[in-house]
């Protein structure tokens, strides 16, 4: 398996900004400013300053060309953000971190407000500080330029709840506007520049005349407002804007966007409020050119609306906290549903990264499961209830049924495997409940008009003495397995929940049980760090897989039941081959406990979710790896044949170059031996080696170190070394990559070979000396016939 895609946190609170075209979204995530492509949801750039400190403020210039960030280390960085490069870095001169910043309409001046109560103005074109305004008590958390650049006015707000108006020409404070009784949260200006609107946490919005610098109207909005936006002065019937005159939109702790008429001070439009906690709005901004409105919720969800109708265009989940369970969704596994440390479920479209947030549960959702067809899925939560959700063909998800009956948190849920007929749940109350799905739900496909279908438990069985952590339904829908904190797993007959047997052998509590899709086998994962396989016939333990250093939290059968995939609290995934008990791969991509694990319908992808807030999509690379290996083998065969042909034709330079490119020392040695067998070997070897490129000579030197360790091949190594030492300058040789390590490897063996050859030469010389000085007895003459006297 290899990581195909990650769904990571990209926003952890703070400022969010759209560019003028509405194509890019800028937001803070710790030490980085992330730039998202709104269309695809992908993070295009992740900008981090050199000091690697948290980003405290940022702003994008009105012409979308310059981005400036401020870090906790009191450094300001100016970015060419499209290239991802810093064009300028300078000290903020503030004595405490910069809390806010804003560009003027011409994109040439930047104002920064610090936690030290100072406001500074910088010229970002000519790179110098132009103004330094003192007098604000406490943290300056808001700065804004007047929209008319000719007026050269700067507005700031600090901890004293007033708004100060600074004149850049006179370098002084023109006025202090007091009307709020709590922190001012936003300042926004009308198109003509004559009116300013301020909002605060004191539940009022104040309209100011900027010509007289006086408050003209105070509008009570009955909620703590985090952001207010003046709407364009044009009719928008869907927002209740029917008459001319100023209207503004507020976002606050009620969690809804509301439109107000300035003249009458009444609310003319209220967005429909969705249920569930974490709906408070913390930020709101309007992109007039793109006609987009962006709002941010307290649980870091980013919602993009059409500015004229407040219709939701897109939704992003910026941060998911601890991921507790994940599942593929849709007939083609096109979506992913995530249960994080929240009562809301998040459904991600894998194509566009758009996120639907499902509200219904009132406490943290603990587990999920999906029916076979992929459109209907179930969730269970700490609120002791279960819910059934259905995804339509357009990819929209709605709750269709709910049920309650457990007396404690419902920690695990499993759907029927063959058809959409029933659910099984396990709880901290030590019981398992069997929930049949009513005909009304299955026949109509949705709940009845006016409400949800209510699920009723048909059977309840007390199964264990401690919390039930996992339940699993067999592929034939006739058996149920339960795993508990009491260290045992049990097998039950459905639908009556009759006990068939007990699997005991683990030393700690069980986190997961899973039936094999092919064999009559059950897999269990335990806090004792092992995975065990059990036979369903006699409840005996068939195999134990040991390898995790910590609790094994999830286990799943993959590769048609021949392999197991397990995830642990050490953040690791392990792939096991059942036949030989071998761990064939360890996958390390998470940094914390991997609670969620699910495999796709086609068995070619896996999905994991962990406490590090990451959801990772894994792709099965077995076929790709096999194809790659086969291609490599074929390429090696072709190259080997080509090498044999070159040697046969005595084209030694090409042969040596090809052998080095194969990165096989023994093949290179064969070529060197072939060159040395040539009658003119010395000259041929010298010519061939010297014509090699430098990187090839470096590789050859590395190979020489290997050959030199063997007395049979040391002659070839020494011959190559001799050529290099005679013809390469020492400075050139020292510049070779890894030459020092090569020398350290060559010296001891070369000395040993030299001593061995010296001893051999001495022996040969002595033998030669003996041979020349040896007195041999004369050989007897051949006997001849006696001659006659």
Protein Blocks (a to p, Z undefined) as FASTA:
>chain_A
ZZfbdcddfbegdjddddfkopaccddehjaccdddfknopafbacddfklpacfbdcdd
fklmaccdddfkopacdddfknopafbdcdekiabdcfbdcddfkopaccdddfkopacd
ddfklopafbdcehiecjdfbdcddfblklopacdddfkopacdddfklopafbdcdfbf
bdcfbdcddfkopaccdddfkopacdddfklopafbdcdehiacfbdcdddddddfknop
abgcdddddddfkopacdddfklopafbdcdddedehkacfbdcddfklopacdddfkop
acdddfklopafbdcdfbgcjafbdcdedjklpaccddddbfbdcdddfklopacdddfb
acdcfbdcddfkopaccdddfkopacdddddfkopacdfbdcdhbfbdcfbdcddfkbcf
bccdddfkopacdddddfklmmnopacehiacddddfbdcdfbfbdcfbdcddfklpacc
dddfkopacddddfklpafbdcdhifbdcfbdcddfkbccdddddfkopacdddfklopa
fbdcdfbfbdcfbdcdeehhiaccdddfkopacdddfklopafbdcdfbfbdcfbccddf
kopaccdddfkopacddddfklmmmmmmmmmmmmmmmmmmmmmmmmmnopaklmmmmmmm
nopaklmmmmmmmmmmpmklmmmmmmmmmmpcfklmmmmmmmmmmmmmpmklmmmmmmmm
mmmmmmpcfklmmmpghklmmmmmmmmmmmmmmmmmmmmmmmmmmmmmmmmmpccddddd
dddddddZZ
